[in-house]
Amino acid sequence: QSHVHIVHSLGKLVLSMHLGATDSNGRQAVCCAEGADRRTPALMAPPEVKHARLVGLDMLRGLTMTVMLLVDYTGHCYPSIDHAPWNGVHLADFVMPFFLWVSGASMSISLRVRPGQTRKGVYLAALNRATRLFVLGVLLQGSYLKGSPGVQAVGLDLSMVRWTGILQRIAVCFVVVAAVELFAPVLGVATAAAATGQVPRVTGSPLLGCTEQTGAAARVRRGACSARLFYHRAPGWGIVFATATLGTCLTYLVRPPASWPGCRRELYGCAGGLQDAEGTCNETIAAEIPYLSEMGCSGPGYLDTHILGVRHMYHQGSDGVTWPPNFGFDPEGVITTLSAVPAMFLGLHAGHVWGTLKEPKAALIHWLALGAVLVIAGSALSFWLPLNKRLWSPSYCLCTTGAATILYAGFFGAVDATALHPQSARAFAGCVRIALAPLQWLGANCILFFVLSDCCGVLDFLLRSITWGQPHAEKNIVAWFQNIVLMKWFNLGAHCSGAYADCGPAVMTYIWVEILAWIVICGVLFHKNIFWKI
C-alpha cells in the first residue's frame, strides 16, 4: 500500500512536470522551473507567430542529463570522471553549472510579461512553480525513499531530512534570477508604460530596433546591440555580481574558530556514509570521506552547519569516534548557492542575445567570444582561487559556464543555424541532427528521465520492492539482471574480483543499457507529444 501511495503522490507532482518542451507556439519551456506552463492562465500568451524550436537547447539539456546519470552511477568505479575530491574539475563537475546555464537560457524565452499582465503576477506564478520544484527535490533527495539491503520503505524524518540538493538549488537560483529579470530596470528602454509593469520587458520583443533593419546596416546595428546588451541590463548584472561576491566572501573570508570540531586533526565519518533510520552510525572510521577536514573547516561548512543543522547536511562528521555528528558540509548548501546564481544569469544573457539579435551568425559570434572570455578569465583566476566545485569558486563558475556557452554555440550552429550551412553541407547537417536526436528526446522529457532513472532512482526503488523470495536484496528483477545476466551470462564478472557494485565493466554496461532504454522511452513520448512537466 505504501508503494501505491508513493506512486500516486509522485505521479501527481511528476505528471505536471516538464523540462524543456515547447509551448503551443513553439517557444522553449524551461528545464525544471524556469518556464511558463502552457496550461497556466497567468503565463499564457495571446496567439503569436510560431517561432522555430531551439533544438540545440534540448540537446544540451539531454547531454547534461546523460552525463549526470553516467558519472553518478559509475564514478565510484572510474574516479577520473567522478567529482574531483577537492580542487580541480572532472567530468561530473560540469553537470550542475550546465543545468543552471540551460535553465537561464530557457528562462529568457519563457518568462515574459505579456499585455494585460503585471510583473508581480508573473513572478508570483514563477515563485509557485519554484516552490513545487523545491518540494519535489526534498522528496527525491531528502531521504524520502529509503533503500537498505532487502528492504524498501518510504518516510520523511523532518529531524534529518536534507533540505538542499540539485533541484532545490535550481529552484532558489530561479527565484533570484527571475526577480532580477522582472524587476531590475533595463537602461535605455524605460518608458512610462514600463514603469507600470505592463509591457513585455524581457526577451521576446526586439530591443532598440535590433531586428528592424536588413542588409549591411542591420549587421552593424546587431553588432552594436550585442555589445550594448551588457549596458542595458547593467542593474541586473550588478545585483547578480553583488550576490556572487557575498557568497565568495562568506566562502573564503569566514574562518571557523579553532574550537570548531571540523577543524580538529582527527576526524571521523560514518563507515560507508551509512546511518540507520534513526540516524545512528554503527561504525565510525577515521578520514572516511576524502578531504573531510577541508570541507568541515571551510566557511560554507561552518555557516551551513549553523543555518541548516548538522543532521540536514550531505556530509556529516565528528571529531570523536562517537556519534551523532557535530559538523557537516553540503555541496549544494546555502552559501555556495549564492555563488551559483551567475551561472543561471549567464544562461539568461545568452538567451537574450538570440532574442535580441535574431541573426544566427551574430549570435554565434557573441556566444563564442563570451565563452572564450569566461574560460580564459576563470583559468587565470584559478591561480589564486583554484577550481573547486564544492566551494563553487569564481574560477570554477567562470570556466564551466564558459564551456556551456561554447558547447551550446556548437549545438546551435549544427542544428538550429541551418541558414549558415553551405548548400553542399546541408545533407551532412541533416544527418548530424538525426544522429543527435536522442539527446533532444531526453532533453525534452528530462524531468521524467531525472526522476525515474538512476539519477534519483525512483524506478529502481519500485522495481527492487517486487521480490520472489529471500534474500530480497537478490531476488528482484534489478539484482537478477546485474548479478546473473551481466556478471554471469555475459561473463563480465570475470574481469572483476569483487561484487557487481565494484565491477567497473558490469556497472558501465548496465548504465549504458539504461541510457539506451530511456532514449527509446523518451523518443516514443516525444513523437507522441507527451511531456511531463512541473
C-alpha positions in Angstrom: 0.0 0.0 0.0 2.9 2.4 0.7 4.3 1.7 -2.7 0.9 2.6 -4.3 0.9 5.7 -2.2 4.3 6.9 -3.3 3.5 6.2 -7.0 0.2 8.2 -6.6 2.0 11.1 -4.7 4.9 11.4 -7.1 2.5 10.9 -10.0 0.5 14.0 -9.0 3.7 16.0 -8.9 5.5 14.5 -11.9 2.6 14.5 -14.2 2.6 18.3 -14.0 6.3 18.4 -14.8 8.3 19.3 -17.9 11.8 20.3 -18.5 12.5 21.7 -21.9 9.4 21.2 -24.1 7.9 23.9 -26.2 4.6 25.5 -25.7 1.8 25.6 -28.2 3.5 28.5 -30.0 6.8 26.6 -30.3 8.6 28.6 -27.5 11.1 26.7 -25.5 10.0 25.9 -21.9 12.5 25.9 -19.1 14.1 22.9 -17.5 12.7 22.3 -14.1 11.0 25.6 -13.0 12.2 28.1 -15.5 9.3 28.1 -18.0 5.8 29.1 -18.4 3.2 26.3 -18.2 1.1 26.1 -21.3 -1.9 25.5 -19.0 -1.1 28.2 -16.5 -3.5 31.1 -17.3 -1.2 33.7 -15.7 1.5 33.0 -18.2 -0.4 32.2 -21.3 0.2 34.5 -24.3 -2.2 35.6 -27.0 -1.8 34.0 -30.4 1.5 34.8 -31.9 3.6 33.9 -34.9 5.0 30.4 -34.5 8.7 30.5 -33.6 11.3 27.9 -34.5 12.2 25.5 -31.8 15.7 25.8 -30.3 16.6 22.2 -30.8 20.1 22.8 -29.6 18.9 23.8 -26.2 17.1 20.5 -25.8 20.2 18.6 -26.9 22.4 20.4 -24.5 20.0 19.6 -21.7 19.8 16.0 -22.8 23.6 15.7 -22.9 23.8 17.1 -19.4 21.3 14.6 -18.1 23.1 11.7 -19.8 26.5 12.7 -18.4 24.9 13.1 -14.9 23.5 9.6 -15.0 26.8 8.2 -16.3 29.1 9.8 -13.7 26.7 9.4 -10.8 26.3 5.7 -11.3 29.9 4.8 -12.5 32.0 7.4 -10.9 33.0 5.3 -7.9 34.5 2.7 -10.3 36.1 5.4 -12.5 37.3 8.2 -10.3 38.6 10.2 -13.3 35.0 11.0 -14.3 33.6 11.4 -10.8 33.6 14.7 -8.9 37.0 16.0 -8.1 37.7 15.3 -4.4 38.5 18.9 -3.7 40.4 21.3 -6.1 40.2 20.6 -9.9 37.5 19.7 -12.3 36.4 16.3 -13.6 33.6 15.4 -16.0 31.0 15.2 -13.2 31.7 18.8 -12.1 30.3 20.2 -15.3 26.8 18.9 -14.7 25.4 21.4 -12.1 26.6 24.6 -13.8 25.3 23.3 -17.1 21.9 22.7 -15.5 21.8 26.2 -14.2 23.0 27.7 -17.6 20.4 25.8 -19.6 17.7 26.9 -17.1 18.7 30.5 -17.5 18.8 30.3 -21.3 15.3 28.8 -21.4 14.0 31.4 -18.9 14.9 34.2 -21.4 12.3 32.7 -23.8 9.5 31.6 -21.5 9.5 34.1 -18.7 7.8 37.2 -20.0 5.3 39.9 -19.1 2.6 39.9 -21.7 -0.1 42.5 -22.4 -2.6 42.7 -19.6 -0.2 41.1 -17.1 1.9 42.6 -14.4 5.4 41.7 -13.4 4.2 40.9 -9.9 1.7 38.4 -11.2 4.2 36.7 -13.4 6.7 36.5 -10.6 4.2 35.0 -8.2 3.4 32.3 -10.7 7.1 31.6 -11.2 7.6 31.5 -7.4 4.8 29.0 -7.1 6.5 26.7 -9.7 9.8 27.1 -8.0 8.2 26.1 -4.7 6.9 22.9 -6.3 10.3 22.1 -7.7 11.9 22.7 -4.3 9.4 20.3 -2.6 10.0 17.7 -5.3 13.7 18.0 -4.7 13.3 17.4 -1.0 11.2 14.3 -1.6 13.7 12.9 -4.1 17.0 13.8 -2.3 15.8 14.2 1.3 15.8 10.5 2.1 12.1 10.1 1.5 12.9 6.8 -0.4 14.8 4.6 2.0 16.5 1.6 0.5 18.5 -0.8 2.6 19.5 -4.4 1.7 16.3 -6.2 1.1 14.0 -3.5 2.5 12.4 -0.7 0.5 10.5 1.9 2.6 9.2 5.4 2.4 9.2 8.1 5.1 10.4 11.6 5.8 12.0 12.3 9.1 12.0 16.1 9.5 14.8 15.9 12.1 17.2 14.5 9.5 15.8 15.5 6.1 18.3 17.0 3.6 16.8 20.4 2.6 19.3 21.1 -0.1 20.0 19.4 -3.4 20.1 19.7 -7.2 16.5 20.7 -7.8 16.5 22.9 -4.7 19.5 24.8 -5.9 17.9 25.3 -9.3 14.7 26.5 -7.6 16.5 29.0 -5.4 18.6 30.4 -8.3 15.5 30.6 -10.4 13.7 32.7 -7.8 16.6 35.1 -7.6 17.3 35.4 -11.3 13.5 35.7 -12.1 13.3 38.6 -9.7 16.3 40.3 -11.4 14.8 39.7 -14.8 11.4 41.0 -14.0 12.1 43.9 -11.6 15.7 45.2 -12.3 15.5 48.3 -14.6 16.6 48.0 -18.2 18.7 51.0 -19.0 17.9 53.0 -22.2 14.4 51.5 -22.8 12.4 52.6 -19.7 9.1 54.2 -20.6 6.1 55.3 -18.7 4.4 52.0 -19.7 7.3 50.1 -18.4 7.0 51.8 -15.1 3.6 50.3 -14.7 5.0 46.8 -15.2 2.5 46.0 -18.0 4.9 45.9 -21.1 7.0 42.9 -22.2 10.3 44.0 -20.7 12.0 40.6 -21.2 13.2 38.7 -24.2 10.6 38.2 -26.9 10.4 41.7 -28.4 13.3 43.4 -30.3 15.4 45.7 -28.1 16.1 49.1 -29.6 15.1 48.1 -33.1 17.8 45.5 -33.4 15.8 43.3 -35.8 14.0 46.1 -37.7 16.7 46.6 -40.4 18.1 44.4 -43.1 21.4 44.3 -45.1 24.7 45.8 -44.0 23.0 48.4 -41.8 21.3 45.6 -39.9 24.6 43.8 -39.3 26.2 46.9 -37.9 23.1 47.5 -35.8 23.1 44.0 -34.4 26.8 44.2 -33.5 26.1 47.3 -31.5 23.1 45.7 -29.8 25.2 42.7 -29.0 27.7 44.8 -27.1 25.1 47.1 -25.6 23.2 44.2 -24.0 25.6 44.4 -21.1 24.9 48.1 -20.6 21.1 47.8 -21.0 21.0 45.2 -18.2 23.7 46.7 -16.1 21.5 46.9 -13.0 20.8 43.2 -13.2 24.4 42.4 -13.7 25.2 44.5 -10.6 22.7 42.6 -8.5 24.0 39.2 -9.6 27.6 40.3 -9.1 26.8 41.5 -5.6 25.1 38.2 -4.8 28.1 36.2 -6.0 30.5 38.5 -4.2 28.6 37.9 -1.0 28.8 34.2 -1.5 32.5 34.3 -2.3 33.4 36.5 0.7 31.5 34.2 3.0 33.2 31.2 1.5 36.8 32.5 1.6 36.9 35.1 4.3 34.9 33.4 7.0 37.2 31.2 9.1 35.7 28.8 11.8 37.1 29.3 15.3 39.9 27.0 16.5 37.4 25.2 18.7 35.2 24.2 15.7 35.0 20.3 15.6 35.5 20.3 11.8 39.0 21.9 12.2 40.4 19.2 14.5 43.3 17.0 13.4 41.4 13.7 13.9 38.1 13.5 12.2 35.6 10.6 11.8 32.8 9.8 9.4 30.3 7.0 9.3 31.7 3.9 7.6 30.4 3.9 4.1 28.4 7.0 4.8 25.6 4.8 6.1 23.3 5.5 9.0 20.2 3.6 10.1 16.7 5.0 10.1 17.2 6.7 13.5 20.4 8.4 12.3 22.7 6.1 14.3 26.1 5.1 12.9 27.1 1.6 13.9 30.7 2.1 12.9 32.8 5.3 12.6 36.1 5.4 10.6 38.8 7.9 10.5 39.0 10.1 7.3 36.3 8.0 5.6 35.3 11.0 3.4 38.1 12.4 1.2 39.0 15.9 2.2 36.6 15.9 5.1 38.9 18.3 7.0 38.9 20.8 4.2 35.1 20.7 4.0 34.5 20.7 7.7 36.9 23.6 8.3 35.6 25.7 5.5 33.4 28.8 5.7 30.4 27.2 4.0 30.8 24.1 6.2 30.8 26.2 9.3 28.0 28.5 8.3 25.7 25.9 6.7 26.0 23.7 9.7 24.6 26.6 11.8 22.0 27.6 9.3 20.7 24.2 8.3 21.7 22.0 11.2 24.3 19.2 11.1 21.7 16.4 10.7 20.5 18.1 7.5 23.9 18.1 5.7 25.0 15.9 2.9 28.4 15.1 4.5 28.5 14.6 8.3 31.4 14.1 10.6 32.6 14.1 14.2 35.8 15.0 16.0 35.5 11.8 18.0 34.7 8.1 17.5 31.2 8.6 18.9 28.1 9.6 17.0 26.0 11.7 16.4 28.0 14.1 14.2 28.9 17.6 15.3 29.8 19.3 12.0 28.9 18.9 8.3 29.2 20.2 4.8 26.8 20.3 1.9 27.9 20.8 -1.7 24.6 22.4 -2.5 24.4 24.4 0.7 23.1 27.9 1.3 26.4 29.8 1.0 27.7 28.2 -2.2 24.2 28.6 -3.8 24.8 32.4 -3.6 27.9 31.9 -5.7 26.0 29.8 -8.2 23.5 32.5 -9.2 25.7 33.9 -12.0 25.7 30.5 -13.8 21.9 30.8 -14.4 22.1 34.5 -15.2 24.8 33.9 -17.8 22.5 31.5 -19.4 19.7 34.1 -19.3 22.1 36.5 -21.0 22.9 34.0 -23.7 19.2 33.7 -24.4 18.8 37.4 -24.5 21.4 37.5 -27.3 19.3 35.4 -29.6 16.1 37.1 -28.6 17.6 40.5 -29.4 19.7 39.8 -32.5 17.6 37.1 -34.2 20.5 36.5 -36.6 22.4 33.2 -36.3 25.9 34.5 -37.2 25.9 37.5 -34.9 24.6 35.3 -32.0 27.2 32.7 -32.6 30.0 35.2 -32.6 28.7 36.7 -29.4 28.4 33.3 -27.7 31.8 32.0 -28.8 33.5 35.3 -27.8 31.8 35.4 -24.4 32.5 31.7 -23.7 36.2 32.1 -24.6 36.5 35.2 -22.3 34.8 33.3 -19.4 37.1 30.3 -19.8 40.2 32.4 -20.1 39.2 34.6 -17.1 38.4 31.5 -15.0 41.6 29.8 -15.9 43.6 32.9 -14.9 41.7 33.4 -11.7 42.3 29.7 -10.8 45.9 30.6 -9.9 44.6 32.5 -6.9 41.3 30.7 -6.3 41.6 27.1 -7.5 38.8 25.5 -9.5 36.5 23.9 -6.8 33.0 22.7 -7.4 32.3 22.0 -3.7 33.1 25.6 -2.8 31.7 26.9 -6.1 34.8 29.1 -6.6 34.6 32.1 -9.0 37.2 30.4 -11.3 35.1 27.2 -11.4 31.9 29.2 -12.2 33.5 31.2 -15.0 35.2 28.2 -16.6 32.2 25.8 -16.5 29.6 28.4 -17.7 32.0 29.5 -20.4 32.2 25.9 -21.5 28.4 25.6 -21.5 28.2 28.8 -23.7 30.7 27.4 -26.2 29.1 24.0 -26.3 25.6 25.4 -26.8 27.0 27.6 -29.7 28.2 24.3 -31.2 24.8 22.7 -30.9 23.1 25.8 -32.2 25.4 26.1 -35.2 24.9 22.4 -36.0 21.1 22.0 -35.7 19.5 25.5 -35.5 21.6 27.8 -37.7 20.8 25.9 -40.9 20.9 29.1 -42.9 24.6 29.4 -42.3 25.3 25.9 -43.8 26.6 25.8 -47.4 24.2 24.1 -49.7 26.7 21.2 -50.2 26.9 20.6 -46.4 23.2 20.7 -45.6 22.7 17.0 -46.2 25.5 16.2 -43.8 24.0 18.7 -41.3 20.7 16.8 -41.6 22.5 13.6 -40.7 24.1 15.2 -37.7 20.7 16.4 -36.5 19.3 12.9 -36.9 22.3 11.4 -35.0 21.8 13.9 -32.1 18.1 13.4 -32.0 18.2 11.1 -28.9 19.7 13.9 -26.9 16.7 16.1 -28.0 14.3 13.4 -26.8 16.0 13.1 -23.4 16.2 16.9 -23.0 12.5 17.4 -23.9 11.4 14.9 -21.2 14.3 15.3 -18.8 12.2 15.6 -15.6 10.9 12.1 -16.3 14.4 11.0 -17.0 15.8 12.6 -13.9 13.1 11.3 -11.5 12.7 7.8 -12.7 16.2 6.9 -13.9 19.1 6.2 -11.5 19.7 9.9 -11.3 17.2 9.8 -8.5 16.4 6.1 -8.6 12.6 6.1 -8.2 12.1 3.3 -10.8 14.9 1.3 -9.4 13.4 1.7 -5.9 10.0 0.4 -7.1 11.4 -2.5 -9.1 13.5 -3.7 -6.2 10.4 -3.6 -4.0 9.0 -6.6 -6.0 10.7 -9.7 -4.9 10.2 -13.5 -5.2 11.8 -14.8 -2.0 14.7 -14.5 0.4 17.1 -12.8 0.3 15.0 -9.8 -1.0 18.1 -7.9 -1.9 19.0 -10.6 -4.5 15.6 -11.9 -5.5 14.3 -8.9 -7.6 14.5 -8.0 -11.3 17.2 -5.4 -10.9 19.6 -7.6 -8.9 18.9 -10.5 -11.2 19.9 -8.5 -14.3 23.0 -7.2 -12.6 24.3 -10.3 -10.9 23.1 -13.0 -13.2 22.7 -11.5 -16.7 25.7 -9.2 -16.7 28.1 -10.8 -14.2 27.5 -14.5 -15.2 25.8 -14.8 -18.6 27.9 -12.1 -20.2 30.8 -13.1 -18.0 31.6 -9.5 -17.0 32.4 -10.7 -13.5 35.5 -12.5 -14.9 37.1 -9.1 -15.2 36.5 -8.2 -11.5 37.5 -9.7 -8.2 34.6 -8.2 -6.2 30.8 -8.0 -6.4 28.8 -6.2 -9.1 28.9 -2.8 -7.3 32.7 -2.7 -7.6 32.9 -4.2 -11.1 33.6 -1.3 -13.5 32.8 -3.2 -16.8 29.5 -4.5 -15.4 28.5 -1.2 -13.9 29.3 0.7 -17.1 27.4 -1.8 -19.3 24.4 -1.6 -17.0 24.2 2.2 -17.2 24.5 2.3 -21.0 21.7 -0.3 -21.3 19.6 2.0 -19.1 20.5 5.1 -21.1 19.5 3.3 -24.3 16.2 2.2 -22.7 15.5 5.8 -21.7 16.3 7.0 -25.2 13.6 4.6 -26.6 11.1 5.7 -23.9 11.7 9.4 -24.3 11.7 9.0 -28.1 8.3 7.4 -28.2 6.9 10.1 -25.8 8.5 12.8 -27.9 6.9 11.7 -31.1 3.5 11.3 -29.3 3.9 14.9 -28.0 3.8 13.7 -24.4 5.9 15.7 -21.9 6.0 15.5 -18.1 6.4 19.0 -16.5 6.2 21.0 -13.3 
